[in-house]
Amino acid sequence: MRRALALLTAVVALLATACASGTEGTPVATKQAKTTKTSSAPFDGERLRDGEVVQVDKLDGIRLDSPDDGRLRSYGVAVDVVDFGTGDVVEADIDSEYGAGEDSTLLAFRLRVTPFTDEDLSDKVKATVSVDGRQRSLPGFEYTVNDQNEDQTLSYLVAVPDDRREVELELKYADLAQQFDLLEGERVGEQPAILYRSADAPSVYVENLTPQKIDVTNEDGEVGTYVVGVTRAELTYFAPRLADVPGDTDKAWLIVTYEPTGEGVLESNPSATHCVVPFADFNLADDKGGAYPVVDKHSTMKEYASEQTLVFEVPATLSDATFTLKSAGFRCADGGVTASGTATVEMTLPED
């Protein structure tokens, strides 16, 4: 009897142990180490080679910073670096994604382009980006420089090696290049003063000044006047037609354009447009006592022309100036005239 009771007790104990093991019912919880899994979607876009530059619609995925002064100026066009930055992958539009190769990075930048002339600049002003000295043209830039006074914004990506030394945006016209360091976010190299005098444009100007005149008498004793109507006086770094630059970066060209009209003997036949006035009869003076003669090479004085152009080399800081015509006489289509008096045109050029 005792042996049966002991056996029964052992069986009950064995069954209790089996139930406590969790092999049936709810398992017993055990402590496990926490793990964090990270995953990213596979890259299905295009990887750019070092130095390769592409134009894109947007720059999602890159943190962009704005430079303190992103201005670049050239002939007839203003380019502003709005912002720039770097990243590994960029969503360029709804269907395209760009990435950099191994040991490389994408550098992104956005430009605002504003033309200021109705000339065709597409073959004149060039924009490039260089990586350690190797230049590539900016795609699509040439199509933005022909819509006068219309801003357009362009976005670009360029692949650069992680150990790059220099990445520069360059704006070039004729022999003058202006550079912007896309790593440091600043303009570098020579920077002619007049190109950056205005916050918005590469030049400053005044228009439609009060006409002035001198008295004239022809060979038959008939009298009249020769009227100088200045339609525009522009301070710029580029001479007309030849694109020459002044002798120094602190100099500029003042281009004075005027319409010759006449009264009395020079009103109709011949009119003032039939006359050619010597360059030496014109002068420009500033409010600091400087006097500047006409630069013949860049000026025009033609018979039968409705507009004449006179160019002076002056300081880029020129503000208040006096343009004068004082002549003893000049020739016209059907003979010469004598002249007296002085035509004095006062002008004040804006500081910005």
Number of C-alpha atoms within 10 A of each C-alpha: 6 7 8 9 10 11 12 12 11 12 12 11 11 11 10 11 11 11 11 12 11 12 10 9 9 7 10 9 7 5 5 6 4 5 6 4 4 5 5 5 5 6 11 10 15 13 18 20 18 20 21 18 24 19 18 20 14 18 24 14 13 19 12 18 13 14 17 11 14 19 24 25 25 24 25 24 24 25 24 19 25 20 20 23 19 21 20 16 20 23 18 21 13 8 7 13 18 23 23 22 17 11 10 19 23 29 24 26 23 22 20 18 21 24 25 18 15 12 13 16 20 13 9 14 19 19 21 18 25 21 21 14 12 12 18 18 17 21 15 12 18 17 11 20 30 19 18 16 15 12 16 15 15 21 20 22 28 26 26 27 19 12 9 13 11 15 23 24 22 21 22 18 19 15 8 17 18 21 23 23 18 24 15 12 19 16 21 12 10 11 17 21 19 25 26 19 17 14 13 17 23 26 28 21 18 16 14 12 16 13 17 18 24 19 21 26 19 19 11 7 11 12 17 20 21 24 21 25 19 24 16 17 24 18 31 26 28 24 22 16 8 10 15 15 20 20 9 12 16 15 21 28 26 25 23 21 22 21 18 22 21 21 17 16 20 26 16 13 12 16 19 26 25 21 24 20 17 14 17 13 16 18 18 22 18 18 11 9 7 11 14 16 17 21 15 13 11 18 20 17 17 15 17 15 15 13 18 20 19 23 26 23 22 21 21 23 15 20 15 14 19 15 18 19 21 17 20 11 19 16 16 20 15 12 12 16 23 16 20 15 13 16 19 19 19 15 19 13 17 15 12 13
